[in-house]
Amino acid sequence: MLETLGETPIVRLRKLLPQPQDRIYVKLEGANPSGSIKDRAALRMVEEAERHGRLSSEHTIVESTSGNLGKALALIGSVKGYRVILVVDPKTPKSVLSYASSLGAELDMVDRPDANGSYQTARIRRVEELLRKNPQARSLNQYNNPDNPMAHALQTAPEIAKDFDELSALVAAVSTGGHLSGLSSALKEHFPSLHVRAVDAVGSATFGHPFTPYKMRGIGLSWQPGNLHHAVIDSLHSVADTEALSTCRVFAREEGLLLGESGGAAVFAALAYAASHPGRTVLAIAPDAGSNYLYESYDDGWLTEQGVPPESLCRSAEELLNCVRAPQHPPTPLLDDTRRMTRLAEGEMA
Ligand SMILES: Cc1ncc(COP(=O)(O)O)c(C=O)c1O
């Protein structure tokens, strides 16, 4: 099963384009064996820990996950014979929980959010508690583990480089920063003028904004992760729940493309990039597929319960393209700020 990982398909959008000459592509990471981009980082983190003697069969893997890392670890645990405990929360999609437990992973549900309404720090605290209580427990620490971005620099980026003669922009969602940081550092060497646009959720604190709760899963964080390498990111587009969910729903009907929520955010941002850079070659990464969210963001009843009734979303290609041309939070450049801050920090240290 683990050998089926990678070489995921790339599709070209045909109908939903801001201008007819646009070349917008989407890499479908949902085609990995447990259904997401996380298979790549999880396998590399596990195998590097094994190679360096930090992990072996007597250990239990304990991890905080919003879903996809948990699926990946459940699969790896089943194939390699590890006990896996996943710390999850009430936002974790039902299908993810069923997948992980079907493959033998144990679920540890955190039911109370932290003061700011996020479950992420509550999950991390629970992982720390489990690590303290069980000396055989090991965590991969995906937020700071360099093997997370390395998986993408060494494996995902070469797949992309092989598939494109030229690439103007890479657009990818951020949570730990693993795939964007790894892809960007490797692809900027291959395509020197590549523009890299990070996609965050409105409400996420990943880029230093105050945290407020949002509906999308897999994207964003309530703190700034070590695997997010600002120096290789050129711009940031913070996408609202309604923009991402509209993209998911319209693309399913118009292009036969069932995107996950963060994939919806990445494709929305890729369309917005294309709208202001006509005719360029743009690649968006779809970290997983909509099949993870069939009973949530693709379900009218669930959306209504969440306070995002379907009538508040775009219903047609035309409506979605109008939203793309006037995004709620216009993209902002990032590199200049980072360079300025680095210079400031260097000046202060001198
Ligand atoms: C659905 C989904 N989107 C986006 C991401 C963000 O990826 P990364 O952690 O590489 O930044 C993840 C990571 O778990 C994910 O599961």
The ligand as an SDF file (V2000), in Angstrom:
LIG
                    3D

 16 16  0  0  0  0  0  0  0  0999 V2000
   -6.8130   18.9440    4.0160 C   0  0  0  0  0  0  0  0  0  0  0  0
   -5.5060   19.6040    4.3190 C   0  0  0  0  0  0  0  0  0  0  0  0
   -5.2250   20.7760    3.7510 N   0  0  0  0  0  0  0  0  0  0  0  0
   -4.0740   21.4370    3.9960 C   0  0  0  0  0  0  0  0  0  0  0  0
   -3.1410   20.9350    4.8580 C   0  0  0  0  0  0  0  0  0  0  0  0
   -1.9110   21.7350    5.1530 C   0  0  0  0  0  0  0  0  0  0  0  0
   -0.7350   21.0790    4.8100 O   0  0  0  0  0  0  0  0  0  0  0  0
    0.6240   21.4080    5.5710 P   0  0  0  0  0  0  0  0  0  0  0  0
    0.5230   20.8230    6.9320 O   0  0  0  0  0  0  0  0  0  0  0  0
    1.6420   20.7160    4.7070 O   0  0  0  0  0  0  0  0  0  0  0  0
    0.7860   22.8960    5.6140 O   0  0  0  0  0  0  0  0  0  0  0  0
   -3.4030   19.7150    5.4800 C   0  0  0  0  0  0  0  0  0  0  0  0
   -2.4700   19.1720    6.4480 C   0  0  0  0  0  0  0  0  0  0  0  0
   -2.8230   18.3700    7.2870 O   0  0  0  0  0  0  0  0  0  0  0  0
   -4.5920   19.0320    5.2050 C   0  0  0  0  0  0  0  0  0  0  0  0
   -4.9050   17.8530    5.7740 O   0  0  0  0  0  0  0  0  0  0  0  0
  1  2  1  0
  2  3  1  0
  2 15  2  0
  3  4  2  0
  4  5  1  0
  5  6  1  0
  5 12  2  0
  6  7  1  0
  7  8  1  0
  8  9  2  0
  8 10  1  0
  8 11  1  0
 12 13  1  0
 12 15  1  0
 13 14  2  0
 15 16  1  0
M  END
$$$$
